[in-house]
Amino acid sequence: MNIAAALMARYRLERPGFLLDVSLALPMHGITAVFGDSGAGKTTFLRCIAGLEQPDQGRLIVAGDTWQDTSIELDRAVHERKIGYVFQEPRLFTHLDVRGNLGYGLQRSGAASGELDFEHVVELLGLEQLLDRAPRALSGGEAQRVAIGRALLSNPRLLLMDEPLASLDVARKAEILPFLDRLHTELSIPIIYVSHNLDEVCRLCDYLVVLDRGQVVANGDLQAALAAAETPQLSGDEAGVVIIGTAQEYDPEYDLTRVTFAGGELLVSGQHGDKAATLRLRVRANDVSLCREKPAQTTILNVLHARIDAITETQDASQLLRLDVGGAALLARVTRRSCEQLNLQPGDAVYAQIKAVAVREPRGTSE
């Protein structure tokens, strides 16, 4: 990875019962997910980047600019790091209305003309009707949108988001996710997004880091990392892949959109984007079944010819099979009994029946 276009982080931090020991090169574009179970070190890593946690050993280089190097006692202060930080809780100033909270971020920015301005952020996050409200009059999702807006208006070089949806219920998450999609599609600010929710990661992110007990166990492009079924943290019930496809024609009679991708085409429910729009498709391993022969009659609309690339044992009575579909990867969860009965082996040709596909459109709506 080009150091001039990367965030280079090396941290070692030891605490009673915990050791963070990571060395990473992350892209300075798009959204990078830091994923893992509770206690994996996700928040500690984020706080080290922000300067809120002091490592025993640390080095941080942001697009060629060294912010920290403990070996030469270089440590840029928190307020000098040009970082926007969004916490799990909004942490709004209760004595200020929404306009005042946003204005606080703007005061910290020292922004030059041409960078993010107040009106752009308000429109981006749908805050027009909230500006005169007090924080206590906001829903959880509204308050978090204000917190994100305040962080953006500080004109950050890097935006850190520490499980921003963790404290929200399902309805409030559904409210805020489209706005996070807009950040992804409309802003050039690199974002590091901490989460323990794989669905959020698949919907929003481009690059994936998996932490376990303070160690990096997976690291890379989202599509490739998800397809590496050997990573235990990615092989649970939510295991699956992300496929980038292109919208083709919509069939209003059956309410189906045809989407093409490297391995062929898929029919997905609903109308998604204009023709030639890029779509992100999420296919869970639990929604893929396998046949030795192409089924003659089936209610499954999407049946793709595939080849078994690898078979991985899991902790339950199933196996994860990585499939190659014309160069694109799929995962299928198959019981060990079925795998043995069909004598499935790496290299075998099979047919993958895909029972469900989730779609994220370019502007963030989803099925």
Secondary structure, 3 states (H helix, E strand, C coil): CCHHHEEEEEEEEEECCEEEEEEEEEECCCEEEEECCCCCCHHHHHHHHHCCCCCCEEEEEECCEEEEEHHHCEECCHHHCCEEEECCCCCCCCCCCHHHHHHHHHHHHCCCCCCCCHHHHHHHCCCHHHCCCCHHHCCHHHHHHHHHHHHHHCCCCEEEEECCCCCCCHHHHHHHHHHHHHHHHHCCCCEEEEECCHHHHHHHCCEEEEEECCEEEEEEEHHHHHHCCCCHHHCCCCCEEEEEEEEEEEECCCCEEEEEECCEEEEEECCCCCCCCEEEEEEEHHHEEEECCCCCCCCCCEEEEEEEEEEEECCCCEEEEEEEECCEEEEEEEEHHHHHHCCCCCCCEEEEEECCCEEECCCCCEC
